[in-house]
Amino acid sequence: MKLTPGQVEEYQRRHDEIWPELSEELRRAGISDYSIFYDEETSSLFAVQKLTDENRADDLPNKAVVRKWWDYMNDGIMAYNPDGTPVATPLREVFHMD
């Protein structure tokens, strides 16, 4: 994802105050140990989530609370697509170690 330059403090503040109903929806979808990292040089955001084997993370864009959060975040703080979804670039894993 891509953050608008100068918005990292606001982005972090909003996530420090994440809505309990959104956190619960993420847990119900099988997501845990969720972190978002920020690259100051590129303003890129990188999210890492642990998913259960039976996760339903692909269904999250259809959940009302997720759409509401995206609307809340879509005020210039980060890049969004015309359909109201955050611009996200899938990355290919090139190394993993347990």
PLY file of the C-alpha trace (Angstrom):
ply
format ascii 1.0
element vertex 98
property float x
property float y
property float z
element edge 97
property int vertex1
property int vertex2
end_header
0.00 0.00 0.00
1.11 3.60 -0.42
0.86 6.31 2.23
0.59 9.98 1.31
3.86 11.70 2.33
3.56 13.47 5.68
0.65 11.28 6.88
2.46 8.59 8.87
1.56 10.06 12.28
-2.14 10.31 11.35
-2.12 6.81 9.88
-0.55 5.44 13.06
-2.97 7.40 15.29
-5.96 5.93 13.48
-4.59 2.42 13.79
-3.77 2.96 17.46
-7.50 3.61 17.83
-8.68 0.77 15.58
-12.35 0.00 16.01
-13.02 -3.07 18.18
-15.61 -4.32 15.67
-13.00 -4.22 12.90
-10.46 -6.11 15.02
-13.11 -8.72 15.78
-14.01 -9.09 12.08
-10.33 -9.65 11.26
-10.06 -12.31 13.97
-13.25 -14.04 12.74
-11.71 -14.13 9.27
-8.76 -16.08 10.68
-6.21 -13.27 10.93
-3.83 -12.91 13.87
-0.44 -11.41 14.59
-1.10 -8.52 12.17
1.60 -5.87 11.68
1.98 -2.98 9.24
5.43 -1.57 8.52
6.28 1.81 6.97
9.18 2.53 4.60
10.03 6.22 5.03
12.01 6.38 1.79
9.15 5.20 -0.45
6.07 5.90 1.75
5.17 2.24 1.23
3.20 0.25 3.78
3.83 -3.47 4.12
1.34 -5.64 5.99
2.12 -9.04 7.49
-0.62 -11.29 8.82
-0.73 -14.82 10.14
-3.67 -16.68 8.65
-5.34 -19.84 9.89
-5.63 -22.69 7.40
-9.39 -22.12 7.20
-9.17 -18.31 6.96
-11.77 -16.23 5.13
-9.55 -13.18 4.53
-10.54 -13.03 0.85
-14.13 -12.28 1.94
-13.17 -9.24 4.07
-13.77 -6.67 1.25
-17.44 -7.71 1.39
-17.80 -6.95 5.11
-19.56 -3.71 6.06
-17.10 -2.76 8.80
-14.14 -3.20 6.42
-15.79 -0.98 3.81
-16.57 1.58 6.53
-12.89 1.56 7.63
-11.74 1.99 4.04
-14.12 4.96 3.66
-12.67 6.42 6.87
-9.12 6.02 5.59
-9.95 7.31 2.08
-9.57 11.02 2.80
-6.16 11.59 1.25
-4.10 9.75 3.86
-3.21 6.96 1.41
-3.72 5.88 -2.19
-7.11 4.40 -3.12
-8.60 2.86 -6.25
-11.72 4.35 -7.87
-13.80 1.48 -6.38
-12.89 2.57 -2.82
-10.33 -0.16 -2.13
-6.79 0.69 -1.02
-4.16 0.50 -3.73
-2.21 -2.64 -2.89
0.55 -4.40 -4.77
0.87 -8.13 -4.17
4.41 -9.20 -3.39
6.00 -12.53 -4.23
7.60 -14.34 -1.33
11.25 -15.03 -2.08
12.27 -16.42 1.30
10.57 -17.90 4.35
11.90 -19.58 7.48
9.94 -21.06 10.39
0 1
1 2
2 3
3 4
4 5
5 6
6 7
7 8
8 9
9 10
10 11
11 12
12 13
13 14
14 15
15 16
16 17
17 18
18 19
19 20
20 21
21 22
22 23
23 24
24 25
25 26
26 27
27 28
28 29
29 30
30 31
31 32
32 33
33 34
34 35
35 36
36 37
37 38
38 39
39 40
40 41
41 42
42 43
43 44
44 45
45 46
46 47
47 48
48 49
49 50
50 51
51 52
52 53
53 54
54 55
55 56
56 57
57 58
58 59
59 60
60 61
61 62
62 63
63 64
64 65
65 66
66 67
67 68
68 69
69 70
70 71
71 72
72 73
73 74
74 75
75 76
76 77
77 78
78 79
79 80
80 81
81 82
82 83
83 84
84 85
85 86
86 87
87 88
88 89
89 90
90 91
91 92
92 93
93 94
94 95
95 96
96 97
